[in-house]
Amino acid sequence: MRQEHKAEMKARKRNVRLLVAYDGTNYHGFQYQNPPVIAVQNVLEEVLEKIFGDKIEMAASGRTDAGVHALGQVVNFFTDGTIPLERVPMAANSLLPSDITILEAQEADRDFSARHSAQSKSYIYKILNAPRPDPFLRNSAWHIKKELDIASMEKCLKMLEGKHDFSAFRATGGPDVSPVRNIFSAKLKISDREKLPYENGYWNNTDNGKIIEMRFFADGFLYHQVRNMVGTLANVGMGRTSAEKFKEIFEGLDRTKAGATAPAQGLYLEKVNY
Amino acid sequence: MRQEHKAEMKARKRNVRLLVAYDGTNYHGFQYQNPPVIAVQNVLEEVLEKIFGDKIEMAASGRTDAGVHALGQVVNFFTDGTIPLERVPMAANSLLPSDITILEAQEADRDFSARHSAQSKSYIYKILNAPRPDPFLRNSAWHIKKELDIASMEKCLKMLEGKHDFSAFRATGGPDVSPVRNIFSAKLKISDREKLPYENGYWNNTDNGKIIEMRFFADGFLYHQVRNMVGTLANVGMGRTSAEKFKEIFEGLDRTKAGATAPAQGLYLEKVNY
């Protein structure tokens, strides 16, 4: 099923590009898996085949791991299907499960490839920094109880910006590609949480905490790079690792010295730029 | 198991009051159900029995239906368990599934009853008003595609405030209690959604829509009252029912004339006041 020839696919009339959002909680990542394992791609292709009437094999800007989310994953595929593309989001969303949504569909140039044409990408990582867990964020943020030292984390985020060898944050056993990437920006944003249901304060010691969002914008990322950087940044925030030690780890290029990989549920592929 | 004598329970040393938040998606409502059906209360009692070391039978401020959430449900129970109450949230949360969280535990007066001592309550109902569904809100808001007429909805919310007979919005077949309730406030709040992943706007026609939150604060609510009011208010927002017609429906006291019950996933028990 996966072995159909790429040339045969590319001979089709239209190159269709989709913008897709998904909650990755219930999927074994984005990339197609052999059933009974289900990935986001399995579900998307099955629904799009119904709508376009031919076999769909899509390419995505990149994989996302199990439990990782996407606000703006981009995919493309070739088809002879004739449905007007403005109708695709509504038609597909009515068939898709509610944790996968097609936001937009457009016709792309024949040489557009969601994977190979990508110029840069951004990821967001969300931390719930609060004494209590939040049932509504259990699949969408990493809960850290201890109040994080934001100033130290921002100092380390600053170090990550620019063109560097990111070997210290590279997954062991990943593909053998250059460890050099250019991070255009690595920023942190804090949002206070709404004081619900505490507006009249009858429980005095309830602290709702805050949401910390880190956004990484780069020409590309190594496998697990964002989660490995966040794991080490969180150690800095919790006071387990100093900013000086962070610099040493980063410059030491040794993955075994860095922190654990941050959990998948806090990570969002935000946007892919072409 | 449910038949233990109330008097025996009340003879115990402490009356413990908890503030609890839960995502109701995976539960058959709050109130205890016979297994294999699982309600929030089943899970809470099982965990609290481990922590307090005796049989727990709790009372809640009220039931919530299957799929309905709570930001601040209040429960109480009597126990001989001696664990310091400030340790209860952390101890219980480490055993509870991540969709149920104990926010606070306090000792209450012996005559405090989460159910009978409640003086007033507030509920929030969330609508995602956007052309596309949002995978991250699928279990936490009602998705309405058509842009809602907010001014007309606010006009109708205003009509609901005050002491009225709410028979028009009362579930058929509910308990035989007075249909008169006093709504202290019925307000609507609009939040724009973050323009993610669209900050540089490469997909021109993507409209992220908005979140509409309605908050109802009253001395009490009839069964399904909030969801029935919201269903009818949504009809007004969508232009299916005029504000004048809404008034007629409300004053007509006939449930069969009002709109359908709004879906459970948008409803949150916000706060109970004692």
Chai-1 contact restraints between the chains, C-beta under 6 A:
chainA,res_idxA,chainB,res_idxB,connection_type,confidence,min_distance_angstrom,max_distance_angstrom,comment,restraint_id
A,L19,B,W203,contact,1.0,0.0,6.0,A-B,restraint_1
A,A21,B,P135,contact,1.0,0.0,6.0,A-B,restraint_2
A,Y22,B,P135,contact,1.0,0.0,6.0,A-B,restraint_3
A,D23,B,P135,contact,1.0,0.0,6.0,A-B,restraint_4
A,D23,B,F136,contact,1.0,0.0,6.0,A-B,restraint_5
A,L71,B,L196,contact,1.0,0.0,6.0,A-B,restraint_6
A,L71,B,P197,contact,1.0,0.0,6.0,A-B,restraint_7
A,G72,B,P197,contact,1.0,0.0,6.0,A-B,restraint_8
A,N93,B,P133,contact,1.0,0.0,6.0,A-B,restraint_9
A,S98,B,R138,contact,1.0,0.0,6.0,A-B,restraint_10
A,D99,B,P135,contact,1.0,0.0,6.0,A-B,restraint_11
A,T101,B,R132,contact,1.0,0.0,6.0,A-B,restraint_12
A,T101,B,P133,contact,1.0,0.0,6.0,A-B,restraint_13
A,T101,B,P135,contact,1.0,0.0,6.0,A-B,restraint_14
A,L103,B,R132,contact,1.0,0.0,6.0,A-B,restraint_15
A,L103,B,T206,contact,1.0,0.0,6.0,A-B,restraint_16
A,E104,B,W203,contact,1.0,0.0,6.0,A-B,restraint_17
A,E104,B,T206,contact,1.0,0.0,6.0,A-B,restraint_18
A,R132,B,T101,contact,1.0,0.0,6.0,A-B,restraint_19
A,R132,B,L103,contact,1.0,0.0,6.0,A-B,restraint_20
A,P133,B,N93,contact,1.0,0.0,6.0,A-B,restraint_21
A,P133,B,T101,contact,1.0,0.0,6.0,A-B,restraint_22
A,P135,B,A21,contact,1.0,0.0,6.0,A-B,restraint_23
A,P135,B,Y22,contact,1.0,0.0,6.0,A-B,restraint_24
A,P135,B,D23,contact,1.0,0.0,6.0,A-B,restraint_25
A,P135,B,D99,contact,1.0,0.0,6.0,A-B,restraint_26
A,P135,B,T101,contact,1.0,0.0,6.0,A-B,restraint_27
A,F136,B,D23,contact,1.0,0.0,6.0,A-B,restraint_28
A,R138,B,S98,contact,1.0,0.0,6.0,A-B,restraint_29
A,L196,B,L71,contact,1.0,0.0,6.0,A-B,restraint_30
A,P197,B,L71,contact,1.0,0.0,6.0,A-B,restraint_31
A,P197,B,G72,contact,1.0,0.0,6.0,A-B,restraint_32
A,P197,B,E270,contact,1.0,0.0,6.0,A-B,restraint_33
A,P197,B,K271,contact,1.0,0.0,6.0,A-B,restraint_34
A,W203,B,L19,contact,1.0,0.0,6.0,A-B,restraint_35
A,W203,B,E104,contact,1.0,0.0,6.0,A-B,restraint_36
A,T206,B,L103,contact,1.0,0.0,6.0,A-B,restraint_37
A,T206,B,E104,contact,1.0,0.0,6.0,A-B,restraint_38
A,E270,B,P197,contact,1.0,0.0,6.0,A-B,restraint_39
A,K271,B,P197,contact,1.0,0.0,6.0,A-B,restraint_40
